[in-house]
Amino acid sequence: MSNKVQLSKDGKSIEFKQSETLPATAKKFRRSPDIDGFYRFVYENNLQKEAYTILESIAARRKTEKKKAEKAEKKKKK
């Protein structure tokens, strides 16, 4: 069980292996211990639908924020 994700002692958070540096590429990022632990936690607890919903909402919010920033930048240029 040493390679599985563990809950914290209070049971309110997830404990991951902390990596010291940020991966430079997307491929290395996906294979980092933190992301691997997250994927494993989601899979072992059957939270795929919930994780997908959360990630979709984050992506949609970032997309709208990006559009707003682009519009604001265009207005400044005029």
N, C-alpha and C positions, 0 to 999 in steps of 0.2 A: 504493500500500500504506500510505499515511499514515493512512488511517482504519480500518485493520484492527487487531485486537488483536495485540500483540507479546509474545513470551516475553522474560523477563529474560535478561541476558547469560549467567548460569549455567544457564538452561533449567529452573529449578525453580519459577518463579512467573510470573504473568501481569502485564504492565504495562498499566495503564489510564490514561486521562486523569483526573486528579484534579479533581473539582468542589470549589469553595470553600465552598458552602453546601448544606445539606440541603434537598431539595425539600419544599414544604409539603403537597402533595397526592399521592395515590397515582398519579394520572395523570402528574404531573410527575416523580415518582420513577422510574416505568417508562421515561421518556424521558431520564433523566439519562445522562451519558456513561459512568459506571461500570457501570450496569446494561446499557446498550446494548452496551458492550464485552464484558460477561459473556455476554449472549445470542449475540453474534456468535461468540465463542470456542467456545461450546457447539455452535452450528450448524456452524461451519467444521470442527470436529474430530469431528463426528458423535457427540456425547456426550449426546444427548437423553435416552436411557434412564437413564444414570448420573446425570445432573443431576436427573431426576425422582425417582429412588430416594432421593437425598440430601435433596432438599427435602421429600419425604414423611416421611422419618425425623425431620427437624427439626421439622416441623409436628406429628407425633404426640408427640414428646417435649415440646414446648411445651404441647400440649393436656393431657397427663397432669400436668405441673407446675402448670398453672393449676387443674386439679381438686384437686390436693393442697393448693394454697394456699387455695382456697375452703373445703375441709373444715377446714383448720387455723383459718381465720378463724371459721367457725361454732362450732367447739369453744371458742374464746376467748370468744365472745359468751355461751355457756351458762354 
